[in-house]
Amino acid sequence: MDIRKENLLIRYATINDAGILCKWWNDGKIMAHAGFPNGINTTEEKIKNQILEETDDTTRRWIIEIDGKPSGEMNYRNKGNETVEIGIKICDFTKQEKGYGTKLLKMFIKYLFEKLKYKKIILDTNLNNKRAQHVYEKIGFKRIGIRENAWKNQLGELQTSIDYELLLEEYRE
């Protein structure tokens, strides 16, 4: 499955993407925002197995391509009750802060609401990730809660998360 617009492509991850995903996930600079400043120390084989287990009904990982080059990833998890949890990461630092995140999220949200018929999209982000908060709120996500000192990163530092939701009836393209 592909979602295309201009120079942007969001496509299913395949086992052929395990190498780039492994590189990204093991890079502490890329993974620090998710609580893994040392990377996650995974293998291509583990990632291939994860991808092979994914289905449209449960969870799916997607690769973001910008100008034909893998530049990041997105994913969704079916949480039941017509609710889906999403994540996005632009892993190529040269592609960040250029408006791609907003465009890609809008493309993905439209697909989730129109094609997969979800009614609510949820996500969370680290309190320190101001760039993500700006993008989510610009698109129309509502801040529904803050979880203070909810988890520890790899270094044992307490982290605070912000929870967001976007309802189909409140979404504006």
Secondary structure, DSSP 8 states (H G I E B T S, - for coil): -EEEETTEEEEE--GGGHHHHHHHHT-HHHHGGGT-TT-----HHHHHHHHHH-BTTTEEEEEEEETTEEEEEEEEEEEETTEEEEEEEE--GGGTTSSHHHHHHHHHHHHHHHTS--SEEEEEEETT-HHHHHHHHHHT-EEEEEEEEEEE-TTS-EEEEEEEEEEGGG---
